[in-house]
Structure formats: structure tokens, C-alpha cells
Amino acid sequence: MPEQIDAGAARAIEDEIRGKLAGETRQNALSYVAFLKANGLPPDIYINPAGYKYAWSVCMGNWDSALHRGEYQDFPMDEDLKEFVWAHVRPCANYASNGKECGCGFQPGRRGTIFGKEFYHTCHGGIEFGDLSGETLELAKKFALIYKQIEAGAVKKNKPYAPKENEWLPVKGGAQTGRPLGKVYSKSLDARFFITPRRRYAWDAAVGFSGGGWVPAVRAQMPVILNLCSNSRIQAYKGPGEGWRAVETLKYQANVTYNAEMSIDIAANTYSATVWMLDADGGKDTLYVIAKDYPFRFGGDPAVPVITAIDTVYVGQDESPVLAFTVRDFEVVGGE
């Protein structure tokens, strides 16, 4: 049976394990703690998900690991170990149960590649495994050593991102380079595209539209704009005095692809924008209304004129050495 631990004493992780587990389960947990410490990966008692690497989750009796996501060159993992990690990727519990937020800011879970396999709607905390015994204990130890290599930089990430077919990279800072639409639209324009943030905080990156001779020098001078704001939200500019706004809050996640649709009423100088979360098969899942009849951006310093036509789309980000986002499969689906 679990041991009685003095509640007033300093709570070492071994104390927590002895006080909550018994028998072989307790011995396996203590063995894993000793292994982690001997290899320079001392675990913590789980209190808050921010910043932990290996932790003993007291409330659930599980081991948690903040897992590095992404693709790596020549990753030294055998198939048994990959299967072990994949089997213990933790899903977003709120998405799976009721779709409600738990306050962590990652709902409805993250999408990303974990050791070569893509996952959808996963918890931001990484992987989670419970009782360790036999082969499971040995695989958990092997995983810990792989994790240590990532931390030490011994395993290198793949080469810099290269755009795929029908994918655009943003222009960074300075004068924006637009892409002609091939037609001048004076009444309306409907467009759709897929947008993929490449960082959790994109430091202001946007898709925008202009025309009528107005060439925006910077992102902030786009009359019509859908923005990945530095607060990790997708927003649109609602006009002077309003700034960045969204009808419904959508926090974007790195390496998650969203389907954006924009409807522009050029005659009325207003625009609307919606963004779809995608499901595991790439289909439309959850709709967020970002803008509804927002006025075009105008005025300011230097002054942005009131435009009467649209003929160019812009993809840009503020100056940064890191790629903020990519856009693919841009398509005009209507307008005149």
C-alpha cells in the first residue's frame, strides 16, 4: 500500500510516488525517476504545464513530456519506439468531449507532425503514459534519451522551408510586392485560400488587397487585410478608431492550416472574412467569423486613399528572420 508521507515536509517526486503508488507500480515509477536523474533529465512534480519537460502528474498519476514537434534529419528512432510515442500522444480532452475551452489557449487542440506522423486536435502538453512496466518501461527510457539528444541539438532540424506547388511565401518588411489578379474588380470580389502560420506568434503577417493605383508600402497600408496578429489571433482591420478586431476569437496555432474566405464589396468599401478549422481529412470543420462588413482601411499617416477598384493581392509580414506563414491555393471564386 502507499506510504504515509508527512504533509508538512518538502515534497520530492519520490515522496509523491511513494505516497500515491504501491507495489510493482511504485517500484517502476521510482526506477524511471532514477534513470531520468542519472541521464541529466530530472523530472518535476507537475504543477503547471508551462515550461516543464518531464513531469510526474500528481493529479492523474501519469508521466508527461513536452514533446518536440517537427521533422528532423536522420532521426534515430526504431519503429517500436515510434509506435510507442504515437500511441501515447495526448488528445485535446476538451475538443474530444464538448469542444469547450479549458483556458490553456490551444483549443481545439494542435495539429502537427510528430516523428513523421501527422496528428490533429492534440493537447499542447505532448505525450502522456501511465504505469511503466516491462517493455513499456524500456521504451520510455529510450524515448528519454532521444529527447535528450534533441535538447542538446545533436539531432538537427530539416533544411529551411521550401514552398510547395501553388504556395506563396510572404514578402518580409519594406515595400510589398503584389500579385496581379489578372482583372480589375470594381464592384465585388470573392477569394479563398489556405493559410498556415509557421510560428505561434507570427509578429503580424497578412493577406491583403489593393488597387486603383494604390501600392501599399507596408502591410499596415493594405486597404483590405486579414492579419495573423502578434497576439496569436486572426483578426481584420475594422477602420479608424477600431483597429484590429474579430467577430469571433480564433487563436491560430503553428503549422495548422486554415481555410480563409474573403468577400469584398468594393462599391460599398466594406469586406467580410471567415476562417475554417479543418478536420483530420482536410475538410471544413469549425467556422469562425472574423470580419462582417468591416470598412476599408483609409487615412492614417501616410494617408491610405479610398480605393474604387481591386486588382492585386499582397502577402506580407513585418521584418523578421523567421518565416511567419505561407499561403497556398489562392483562388478568385467570384466578382465583377
N, C-alpha and C positions, 0 to 999 in steps of 0.2 A: 504494500500500500504506500501512497505518497507519504513523505516525511513531514513532520510538523516543523515549520520554519518560523523563527522569531519575526513577527511582523514589523518590529522596530529596527531590525538590522538592515544594513546595506544589502540591496538585492542584486547579487551577482546572478548571471544567467544560469549557472549551475544550481543556485538556490531555487530559482523558479522551476527548473526541470525536476529537481528532487521533490519540490512541494506539490507538483501537479501530475507527475507521471509515476508509474510503478513498474517493477519487474523488468522484462526484456526491453520494453519500450523506453523506459528510463535509461537503461544502460546504452542503448543505441544512440539516444539523443546526446548523452554525455560523451560518447565516443566521437560523435560528429563534432561537438564543440572542441574537444581536444585536438582533433585533426585540423579544424579550421585555424585554431590558435597556433599550432605548430607550423602552419604554412603561411603565416602572416595575414590571415583573414579573420581576425577576432570578431565574433558575432555580437550583436547588441540585443538587448531586450526591446522588443517592438513597442514604441510609444507613438511615433508619428511617421508617416510614410516618407516625409521629405528628408532626403539625404542618407537614408540607410542603404547598406549594401547587402549584408547578410543579417538576418534578424530572426529571433525567436518570437513568434506572435503569441503572446501570453493569452489573449482573449480567445484565440481559435486553436491553439496548440499545434500550429503549423510553422514550417520554415518558409521565409520569404526571401526572395532575391531580386534586387533591382537589376533587371536583365538588360544588357546592351543589345539594342536592335540594330539591324542593318546588315549589309553584305560585307564580308571580309575576304581577303585574298588567302587562298590555300588554308582554309580554316581546319585545324587539326582535330576533327571530330569523327568518330566512327558512327555507323548507322544506329547502333544500340543506344548510344548517348544522345543522338539527335531525337530518336523516338521518345526517350525518357523526358527530355526537355519539352518537346511538343505536347506530350501527354499531360504536362503539369503547367501549361500556360493558363494563367487565371483569367476567366471571362469577366466582363463588367457585370457585376451582380445586379445592379440597378437596371441595366438595359435588359438583362435576361428575365427579370421578374416583373417590372412595371414601367420601365422607361423613365423613372423619375430620377432627379439628380440627388447625389449623396453629399455634394458640396466639395468634391475633390477637383472639379473643373474639367474633367476629362470625358463626361458623358456625351454620347452613348458608347464610350469605350474607344480604344485606339485601333487603328489599322496599321499593320506593318509587317515587314519580313523578319522572321526570327530564325536564324541559322538556315536560310534557304527556303523556308516555307512561309506563305503569306497567311496572316490571321486577321480577323475582323472582330470588332467590338470586344477588345481585351482590356483588362484592368491595367492601369498605368504602372502598377507595382511590380510587374514581371511574372515570375513563376512562383508556385507555391506547392510544397509537398509536405505530407504529414508523417506518419510513422515510417521510420527508416529501419529496414532490416534486410539482411542477406544481400542480394544483387542490387536492390534499390539503394542501400547504403553505399555500396561501392560506386554506383553510377553517380550518386550525389557528390561523392568525393572527387570523382573525375571531373564533374562539372565545375566544382570549386576551383580546380587547378586551371581549367580553361578560362574561367572568369579572371583568375589572377593574371594570366597572360594578356588578356585584353586590357586590364588595368595598367599593366606595365608597358603597354604599347608594343609588345612582342608580336602581336597579330595586327597587321596593317589593314586599314580600310581600303576599299577598291579605289580606282583612279577617279579623278574628278568627273562630275556628272556630264554626260554627253546627251544632247537632245535626241529623242526618237523621232520617227516619222510623224509629220504633222504636229510637232511640238515646238513651241517657241520659248526661248529664254528671254528674260527681261533685260532692257537696257538699264544700266546702273548709273544713277545720278545724272547731272548735266542735262544737255539738250536731249529730248526724247525723239526717237526715230519711229515714225508711224508706219503702219502697213496699209496701203491704199485698199479700199473696199471694192474698187473697180466700178463704182457707180456713185453718183451724188444723190443722197436721200434728203428730200426737203419736207416731207410730211411725217413719215414714221419709219422706224427701223426696229426689227426684232432679231436678236442674235443669241446664240447659245454656245457654250464652250465648257471644257473641263479645266479646272484649276487645282493644282497640287502644291500646297505650301511645303517647302523643304526644311523649314525650321518652325519651332513652336511660336517664336516671336519673329515675325517677318520684317520688322522695322519699316513698315509702311511700303507696301508693294501693291500695284494696282493694274487693272484693265480699264481703259477709258476711251472716250470717243471725242472727236472734234471735227471741224470742217469750216467751210465758208471762209477760208483763208487764214483762220486762226491756228497757229502752230504752237502748242504748249512747250515752253522751255523746260519745265519741270513737271513732275507728277501732280503737284498741287494746282496746276493751271489747266487741268483737263475739265471741260465743262460737264461731262457725264463720267462718273467714276465709281467703280466697285473696288473697295480697298481692303487689303489684309492689314489691319491696323496693328501697331506695336503692342496693344493690349491683348493680342491673340483673338480678336473678334473680327468677323467680316462685317463691314459697315459701308455706308454710302454717304456722300456729302449732301446735306439737306438744305444748303443755301446759307447766305449771310445770317449770322446770329444764332444758327442752329448747330453748325459744324457737323462732325461725324455722328451718324445716328443709324439705328436699325430698328425696324418694327418688331422683330423677334431676335433674341440674342442667340447667336451661333458662335461658339468658341472653336476655332479651327485647330487641327492637330497636324503635326509634321508628317509628311508622306501619306496623308489621307487625301484621296481625290474627291472633289465636289463637282457637281453639275450645276453650272450657273446659267441663268436665262435672264436676259435684259430686254425690256420693251420700252422704246423711246418714242415719245410723242413730240416730234420736232416742232410742229406748228404751235403746240401749247407750251413748249420749253419745259417739259416735265419727263421724268423717267421712273420706271419701276424695275425692281430686281428681285429674283428669287433664287435660292440655292438649295439643291437637293443633297442630302446624305445618301450614299449608295449602299446597297446591301452586299452580301458576300458574292453575289453573281454579277455585280456591277449595275444592277437595276435601281431605279428610283425607290427610295425607302421613306425618308422623313423630309418634309418640305419646310423650309424656313423663308418667311417673307422678310427681305432685308430693306427694300425701299418700296414705297407706294406713292406714286405721283410726287416724287421729290422734285423741286425746281432745279434747273440747270445752275451750275456754278457760274457766277459772273461778279464783276467788280474786283475789289482787292487791290493789292499793290505788288507787282504791276497789274493793272486792270485787265480782267478777262472779259471780253466783249460778249454780248448776247448773240449767239450764233443762230443762223437760219437754215443751216444745212449740215449734214454729216457725211464725210467721205473717207475718214481714216480712223483706224483703231490703234491704240497705243498700249504697249505692255512695258511697264517700267517699275523700278524700285529705287528707293533712296540709296545713296552711295554706301556700299558695304562690300567687303571682300568675300562674303559668303553668299551663295546663291539662295535667294529668298523663296522663289516659287517658279513653277513652269505652267504654261498654258498649252493645251493641245486640242485638236479637232475644232477650231473656231469655225463657226458657220453662220452666215446670214440666212435666216429662215423666212423673212418677210419684210415688207416695207416698200415705200414709193417716194 
